[in-house]
Amino acid sequence: MAGSSHGHTPAAWTGVTIAFIGFCIAGAFMVMAEPLGFWAGMVVVAIGGVIGWVMSAMGLGMPKDQHKDLSVLLPGKAEPASAKS
């Protein structure tokens, strides 16, 4: 995936960083057996996803024309209908 710039955008980095912090919060509170803190961490995870989506919609994500059909990368799958032999 490194060759396709997968996830190398400000929207992706910001969303994943916030979600990771939320998972750390939720994990810490789960160990401490505090359900309220756990759910607060899960809310932070959801907020990370929303912020990443909003930033992508604002143009800080990968442009739509750079997205590829990943089914052509799977072994044993047929070529797409538009491919010419």
C-alpha distances in whole Angstrom, upper triangle without the diagonal:
4,5,5,7,6,9,10,14,17,17,14,15,19,18,17,19,22,21,20,24,25,24,26,29,29,29,31,34,33,34,37,38,38,37,37,35,32,33,32,29,28,29,27,24,25,26,22,21,24,23,19,20,23,22,19,22,24,21,19,16,14,16,17,17,13,12,12,13,11,14,14,11,13,16,20,19,21,20,20,24,23,22,25,26
4,6,6,6,9,9,13,16,17,14,14,18,19,17,19,22,21,21,24,26,25,26,29,30,29,32,34,34,35,38,39,39,38,38,36,33,34,33,30,29,30,28,25,26,26,23,22,24,23,20,21,24,22,19,23,24,21,19,16,14,17,18,18,14,14,14,16,14,18,17,14,17,19,23,23,25,23,23,27,26,24,27,28
4,6,8,11,11,14,17,19,16,17,21,21,20,22,25,24,24,27,29,28,30,33,33,33,35,38,38,39,41,42,42,41,42,39,37,37,36,33,32,33,31,28,29,29,25,24,26,25,22,23,25,23,20,23,24,21,19,17,14,16,17,16,12,13,12,15,14,17,16,13,16,19,22,22,23,21,22,25,24,22,24,25
4,5,9,9,12,16,16,14,16,19,19,18,21,23,23,23,26,28,27,29,32,32,32,35,37,37,38,41,42,41,40,40,38,35,35,35,32,30,31,29,26,26,27,23,22,24,23,19,20,22,20,17,20,21,18,17,14,11,12,13,13,9,9,9,12,11,15,14,12,16,18,22,20,22,20,20,23,21,20,23,24
4,6,5,8,12,13,11,12,16,16,15,18,20,20,21,23,25,25,26,29,30,30,32,35,35,36,39,40,39,38,38,35,33,33,32,29,28,29,26,24,24,24,21,19,21,20,16,18,20,17,15,18,19,16,14,11,9,11,13,13,9,10,12,15,14,18,18,16,19,22,25,24,25,23,23,26,24,24,26,28
4,6,8,12,12,9,11,14,14,13,16,18,18,18,21,22,22,24,27,27,27,30,32,32,33,36,37,36,35,35,32,30,30,29,26,25,26,23,21,21,21,18,17,19,18,14,15,18,16,13,17,18,15,13,10,8,11,12,13,10,9,11,13,12,16,16,15,17,20,23,22,24,22,22,25,24,23,26,28
4,6,8,8,5,7,10,10,9,12,15,14,15,18,19,19,21,23,24,25,27,29,29,31,33,34,33,32,32,29,27,27,26,23,22,22,20,17,18,18,14,13,16,15,11,13,15,13,11,15,16,14,11,8,8,11,13,15,12,11,13,16,15,19,20,18,20,23,26,25,27,26,25,28,27,27,30,32
4,7,9,7,7,10,12,11,13,16,16,16,19,21,21,22,25,26,26,28,31,31,33,35,36,35,34,34,31,29,29,28,25,24,24,22,20,20,20,16,16,18,16,12,14,16,13,12,16,16,13,10,8,8,12,14,15,12,13,15,18,18,21,22,20,22,26,29,28,29,28,27,30,29,28,31,33
4,5,5,6,9,10,11,12,14,15,16,18,20,21,23,24,26,27,29,31,31,33,35,36,35,34,33,30,29,28,27,24,23,23,20,19,19,18,14,14,15,13,10,12,13,10,9,12,12,10,7,5,7,10,13,15,13,13,16,19,19,23,24,22,25,28,31,30,31,29,28,31,29,29,32,35
4,6,5,6,8,10,10,12,14,15,17,18,20,21,23,24,26,27,29,30,32,33,34,33,32,31,28,27,26,25,22,22,21,18,17,18,16,13,13,14,11,8,11,11,8,8,12,11,10,6,7,9,12,15,18,16,16,20,23,22,26,27,26,28,32,35,33,34,33,31,34,33,33,36,38
4,6,5,6,8,10,11,12,14,16,17,18,20,21,22,24,26,27,28,30,32,33,31,30,28,26,25,24,22,20,19,18,16,15,14,13,10,10,10,8,5,7,8,5,5,9,9,9,6,5,8,12,14,17,15,15,19,21,21,25,26,25,27,31,33,31,33,32,30,32,31,32,35,38
4,6,5,6,8,10,11,12,14,15,16,18,20,21,22,24,26,26,28,30,31,30,29,28,25,24,23,22,19,18,18,16,13,14,13,10,9,11,9,6,9,11,9,8,12,12,12,9,7,9,12,14,17,15,14,17,19,19,22,24,22,24,28,31,29,31,30,28,31,30,31,34,36
4,6,5,6,9,10,10,12,14,15,16,18,20,21,22,24,25,27,29,30,29,28,27,24,23,23,21,18,18,18,15,14,15,14,10,11,13,11,8,11,13,10,11,15,15,14,10,10,12,15,18,20,18,17,20,23,22,25,27,25,26,30,33,32,34,33,31,34,33,34,37,39
4,6,5,6,9,10,11,12,14,16,17,18,20,21,23,24,26,27,29,27,26,25,22,21,21,19,16,16,16,12,12,13,11,7,9,10,8,6,10,11,9,10,14,13,14,10,10,13,17,19,22,20,20,23,25,24,28,29,28,29,33,36,34,36,35,34,37,36,36,39,41
4,6,5,6,9,10,11,12,14,15,16,18,20,21,22,24,26,27,25,24,23,20,19,18,17,14,14,13,10,9,9,8,5,6,8,6,4,8,10,9,10,13,13,14,11,11,13,17,18,21,20,19,21,23,22,26,28,26,27,31,34,32,34,34,32,35,34,35,38,40
4,5,5,6,9,10,10,12,14,15,16,18,20,21,22,24,25,24,23,22,20,18,18,17,14,13,14,11,9,10,10,7,8,11,10,8,11,13,12,13,16,17,17,14,13,15,18,20,22,20,19,21,23,22,25,27,25,26,29,32,31,33,33,32,35,34,35,38,40
4,5,5,6,9,10,11,12,14,15,17,19,20,21,23,24,23,23,22,19,18,18,16,13,14,14,11,9,12,11,7,10,12,11,10,13,15,13,15,18,18,19,15,15,17,21,23,25,23,22,25,27,25,28,30,28,29,32,35,34,37,36,35,38,38,38,41,43
4,5,5,6,9,10,11,12,14,15,17,18,20,21,22,21,20,19,16,15,15,13,10,11,11,7,7,9,8,5,8,10,9,9,12,13,13,15,17,18,19,16,16,19,22,23,27,25,24,26,28,27,30,32,30,31,34,37,36,38,38,37,39,39,40,43,45
4,5,5,6,9,10,10,12,14,15,16,18,20,21,19,18,17,15,13,13,12,9,8,9,6,4,7,7,5,7,10,10,10,12,14,14,16,18,19,20,18,17,19,22,23,26,25,23,25,26,25,28,30,28,29,32,35,33,36,36,35,38,38,38,42,44
4,5,5,6,9,10,10,12,14,15,17,19,20,19,18,18,15,14,14,13,10,10,12,9,7,11,11,8,11,14,13,13,16,18,17,18,21,22,23,20,19,21,24,25,28,26,25,26,28,26,29,31,29,29,32,35,34,37,37,36,39,39,39,43,44
4,5,5,6,9,10,11,12,14,16,17,18,17,17,16,13,12,13,11,8,10,11,8,8,11,11,9,12,14,13,14,17,18,18,20,22,23,24,21,20,23,26,28,31,29,28,30,31,29,32,35,32,33,36,39,38,40,40,40,43,43,43,46,48
4,5,5,6,8,10,11,12,14,15,16,15,14,13,10,9,10,8,5,6,7,5,5,8,9,8,11,13,13,14,16,18,18,20,22,23,24,22,21,24,27,28,31,30,28,30,31,29,32,35,33,33,36,38,37,40,40,39,42,42,43,46,48
4,5,5,6,8,10,10,12,14,15,14,14,14,11,9,10,10,6,7,10,8,6,10,12,10,12,15,16,16,18,20,21,22,24,25,26,24,23,25,28,29,32,30,28,30,30,28,31,33,31,31,34,36,36,38,39,38,41,42,42,46,47
4,5,5,6,9,10,11,12,14,14,14,14,11,10,12,11,7,10,12,10,10,13,14,13,15,18,18,18,21,23,23,24,27,28,28,26,25,27,30,32,34,32,31,32,33,31,34,36,34,33,36,39,38,41,42,41,44,45,45,48,50
4,5,5,6,9,10,11,12,11,11,11,7,7,9,8,5,8,10,8,9,13,13,13,16,18,18,19,21,23,23,25,27,28,29,27,26,29,32,33,36,34,33,35,36,34,36,39,36,36,39,42,41,44,44,43,46,47,47,51,52
4,6,5,6,9,10,10,9,9,9,7,4,7,7,4,6,9,9,9,12,13,14,15,18,19,19,22,23,24,25,28,29,30,28,27,29,32,33,36,34,32,34,35,33,35,38,36,35,38,40,39,42,43,42,45,46,46,50,51
4,5,5,6,9,10,10,11,12,9,7,10,11,8,9,13,12,12,15,17,16,18,21,21,22,24,26,26,28,30,31,32,30,28,30,34,35,37,35,33,35,35,33,35,38,35,35,37,39,39,42,43,43,46,46,47,50,51
4,5,5,6,9,9,11,12,8,8,11,11,9,12,14,13,14,17,18,18,20,23,23,24,26,28,28,30,32,33,34,31,31,33,36,37,40,38,36,38,39,36,38,41,39,38,41,43,43,46,47,46,49,50,50,53,55
4,5,5,6,5,7,8,5,5,9,9,8,11,13,13,14,17,18,18,21,23,23,24,27,28,29,30,32,34,35,33,32,34,38,38,41,40,38,39,40,38,40,42,40,40,42,45,44,47,48,47,50,51,51,55,56
4,5,5,6,7,9,8,6,9,11,10,11,14,15,15,17,19,19,21,23,24,25,27,29,30,31,33,35,36,34,33,35,38,38,41,40,37,39,39,37,38,41,39,38,40,42,42,45,46,46,49,50,50,54,55
4,5,8,10,12,10,9,13,14,13,14,17,18,18,20,22,22,24,26,27,28,30,32,33,34,36,37,39,36,35,37,40,41,44,42,39,41,41,38,40,43,40,39,42,44,44,47,48,48,51,52,52,56,57
4,6,9,11,9,9,13,14,13,15,18,18,19,21,23,23,25,27,28,29,31,33,34,35,37,38,40,37,37,39,42,43,46,44,42,43,44,41,43,46,44,43,45,47,47,50,51,51,54,55,55,59,60
4,6,9,9,8,11,13,13,15,17,18,19,21,23,24,25,27,28,30,31,33,34,36,37,39,40,38,37,39,43,43,46,44,42,43,43,41,43,46,44,43,45,47,47,50,51,50,53,54,55,58,60
4,6,6,6,9,10,11,13,15,16,17,19,20,22,24,25,26,28,30,31,32,34,35,37,38,36,36,38,41,42,45,43,41,43,43,41,43,46,44,43,46,48,47,50,51,50,53,54,55,58,60
4,5,5,6,9,10,11,12,14,15,17,18,20,21,23,24,26,27,29,30,32,33,35,37,35,34,36,39,39,43,42,39,41,41,39,41,44,42,41,44,46,45,48,49,48,51,52,52,56,58
4,5,5,6,9,10,11,13,14,15,17,19,20,21,22,25,26,27,29,30,32,33,35,33,33,36,38,39,42,41,39,41,41,40,41,45,43,42,45,47,46,49,50,48,51,52,53,56,58
4,5,5,6,9,10,11,13,14,15,17,19,20,21,23,25,26,27,29,30,31,33,31,31,34,37,37,41,39,37,39,40,38,40,43,41,41,44,46,45,48,49,47,50,51,52,55,57
4,5,5,6,9,10,11,13,14,16,17,19,20,22,23,25,26,28,29,30,32,30,29,32,35,35,39,37,35,37,37,35,37,40,38,38,40,43,42,45,45,44,47,48,49,52,54
4,5,5,6,9,10,11,12,14,15,17,18,20,21,22,24,26,27,29,31,29,28,31,33,34,37,36,34,36,36,34,36,39,38,37,40,42,41,44,44,43,46,46,47,51,53
4,5,5,6,9,10,11,13,15,15,16,19,20,21,22,24,26,27,29,27,27,30,32,33,37,35,33,36,36,35,37,40,39,38,42,44,42,45,45,44,47,47,48,52,54
4,5,5,6,9,10,11,13,14,15,17,19,20,21,23,25,26,27,25,25,27,30,31,34,33,31,33,34,32,35,38,36,36,39,41,40,43,43,42,45,45,46,49,51
4,5,5,6,9,10,11,13,14,16,17,19,20,21,23,25,26,24,23,26,29,29,32,31,29,31,31,30,32,35,33,33,36,38,37,40,40,39,42,42,43,47,49
4,5,5,6,9,10,11,12,14,15,16,18,20,21,22,25,23,22,25,28,28,32,31,29,31,32,31,33,36,35,35,38,40,39,41,41,40,42,42,44,47,49
4,5,5,6,9,10,10,12,14,15,16,18,20,21,23,21,20,23,26,27,30,29,28,30,31,30,33,35,34,34,37,40,38,41,41,39,42,42,43,47,49
4,5,5,7,9,10,11,13,14,16,17,19,20,22,20,19,21,24,25,28,27,25,27,28,27,29,32,30,30,34,36,35,37,37,36,39,39,40,43,45
4,5,5,6,9,10,11,12,14,15,17,18,20,19,18,21,23,23,27,26,24,26,27,26,28,31,30,30,34,36,34,36,36,35,37,37,39,42,44
4,5,5,6,8,10,10,12,14,15,16,18,17,17,20,22,23,27,26,24,27,28,28,30,33,32,32,36,38,36,38,38,36,39,39,40,43,46
4,5,5,6,9,10,11,12,14,15,17,15,14,17,20,21,24,23,22,25,26,25,28,30,29,30,33,36,34,36,36,34,37,37,38,41,43
4,6,5,6,9,10,11,12,14,16,14,13,15,18,18,22,21,19,22,23,22,25,28,27,27,31,33,31,33,33,31,34,33,34,38,40
4,5,5,6,9,10,10,12,14,14,13,16,18,18,22,22,20,23,24,24,27,30,29,30,33,36,33,35,35,32,35,34,36,39,42
4,5,5,6,8,10,10,13,11,11,15,17,18,22,21,20,24,25,25,28,31,30,31,35,37,35,37,36,34,36,35,37,40,43
4,6,5,6,9,10,11,9,8,11,14,15,19,18,17,20,22,22,25,27,26,27,31,34,32,33,32,30,33,32,33,37,39
4,5,5,6,9,10,10,8,11,13,13,17,17,16,19,20,21,24,26,26,27,31,33,30,32,31,29,31,30,31,35,38
4,5,5,6,9,9,9,13,14,15,18,19,18,21,23,24,27,29,29,30,34,36,34,35,34,31,33,32,34,37,40
4,5,5,7,5,7,10,12,14,17,17,17,21,23,24,27,29,28,30,34,36,34,35,34,31,33,32,33,37,39
4,5,5,5,4,7,9,10,14,13,13,17,19,20,23,25,25,27,31,33,30,31,30,28,30,28,30,33,36
4,5,7,7,10,10,11,14,15,15,18,21,22,25,27,27,29,33,35,32,33,31,28,30,29,30,34,37
4,6,8,11,11,13,16,16,17,21,23,25,28,29,29,32,35,37,35,36,34,31,33,31,33,36,39
4,6,8,8,10,13,13,14,18,21,22,26,27,27,29,33,35,33,33,31,29,31,29,30,33,36
4,7,8,11,14,13,15,18,21,22,26,27,26,29,32,35,33,34,32,30,32,30,31,34,37
4,6,9,12,11,11,15,18,18,22,23,23,25,28,31,29,30,28,26,28,27,28,31,33
4,6,8,7,8,11,15,15,19,20,19,22,26,28,26,27,25,23,25,24,24,27,30
4,6,6,7,11,14,16,19,20,20,23,27,29,26,27,24,22,24,22,23,26,29
4,5,6,9,12,14,17,18,19,21,25,27,24,24,22,19,21,19,20,23,26
4,6,8,11,14,16,17,18,21,24,26,23,23,20,17,19,16,18,20,23
4,6,10,12,15,15,15,19,22,24,22,22,19,17,19,17,18,21,23
4,7,9,12,13,13,16,19,21,19,19,17,15,18,16,17,20,23
4,6,9,9,10,13,16,18,15,16,14,12,15,13,13,17,19
4,6,6,8,10,14,15,12,12,11,9,12,11,12,15,18
4,5,5,7,11,13,11,12,11,10,14,14,14,17,19
4,5,5,9,10,7,9,8,8,12,13,12,16,17
4,6,8,9,7,8,6,7,11,11,10,13,14
4,6,9,8,10,10,11,15,15,13,16,16
4,6,6,9,10,12,15,17,15,18,18
4,6,9,10,13,16,18,16,18,17
4,7,9,12,15,17,15,17,16
4,7,9,12,14,13,15,15
4,6,9,11,10,12,12
4,6,8,6,9,9
4,5,6,9,11
4,6,8,11
4,7,10
4,7
4
